[in-house]
Amino acid sequence: MDILSLSEDEIFEFLKPQPRFRAGQIFSWLHKSGVSGFSEMTNVPAKLREELSKTLPFPDFSARRRLEAPDGAVKYLFSAAGDFIETVVIPQSYGATVCVSSQVGCGMGCAFCASKEGGFIRDLSAGEMCAQFYEAERGFGRRISRVVVMGGGEPFLNYENTVKFINLINAAAGRNIGSRNITVSTCGILDKIISFAKDAPQVNLSVSLHGADDKTRAALMPVAKSYSVADLMAACDIYAAKTRRRVTYEYTLIDGANSSPEHARSLAALMRGRLAHVNLIRLNGGAGGFRPAENAAGFLSILAKAGVAATIRKSRGGAVHAACGQLRAGKAGSAI
């Protein structure tokens, strides 16, 4: 266990019989100040810092490479206990957003996504997810106010650590990132979608859809062979009913696969009557030899005429392979 993965209460239990305020001091150093070592905790006794460094260390985590795209997006290659992960910071007019990875590699195998290359290696701890945030912010040099768990991996297959990460960055005694400034994206793990409505009801939920019928979706996403579109939408309807919050559906437009007018009308019919927003994504060069569809505006127009709330996502970081679907990192290194 690393100290960055622990809540203030867990730190207090570990430190007993130290006084309660000591746990608060340490938690604040970790998650408000974002320190990278015990030596920076200047109001904690040196002897306690030395003991903690031996018994409850920081994650084995370090920055290896930094690349900045012409549009301002920055991609970091981090080493996490010898494995490699990628994290992206996206500057925006209203602040900066960090895109965090939840796993080393990814086992979902989506045909158009580079993250599948190298397969799944392991889950990241909550502390390793926090370390991405704090190290990226330190390197970026500006405060980060929004978090999206949309990097490498499937967050809902690392559910416990993902929820704990959210709780840590959301804690008022720490970074205090508002729940509505946090988004988690899933390929559609049905039981966890329903659990998420209870465990993080104010956090934004984004679902990778990419096809409005089983045949289209299964050709692009192996997960669709386990969960039908009907079952996925039923789970999302339960989430929306419990939280009274809309679900964002991500739909990457791929030439010859899911971008025809018929596909648009099918998607519009699927969204009808639902508390939903469709986020259309222009395919970024990533994997599988797929080509981006050229008719994004026309596809959007069909959805709009059907009364479906939809937008086209502005892609950032493509020049350094930091855009949606381009992140990949395996045991041997990165595609940077």
KAWO-V276400 format. One record per run of one state. SS is the DSSP state (@ for helix, = for strand, . for the rest). FROM is the first residue (numbers start at 1). LEN is the number of residues. If there is no record, write none. Layout:
SS&FROM&LEN, SS&FROM&LEN
This chain:
.&1&2, @&3&3, .&6&2, @&8&8, .&16&4, @&20&14, .&34&4, @&38&3, .&41&5, @&46&10, .&56&5, =&61&8, .&69&5, =&74&7, .&81&2, =&83&10, .&93&2, =&95&5, .&100&3, =&103&3, .&106&8, @&114&3, .&117&3, =&120&4, .&124&2, @&126&15, .&141&3, =&144&6, .&150&5, @&155&3, .&158&1, @&159&12, .&171&8, @&179&3, =&182&5, .&187&3, @&190&10, .&200&4, =&204&5, .&209&5, @&214&7, .&221&1, @&222&4, .&226&3, @&229&15, .&244&3, =&247&8, .&255&6, @&261&11, .&272&4, =&276&7, .&283&9, =&292&1, .&293&3, @&296&10, .&306&4, =&310&3, .&313&5, @&318&3, .&321&8, =&329&2, .&331&2, =&333&2, .&335&2
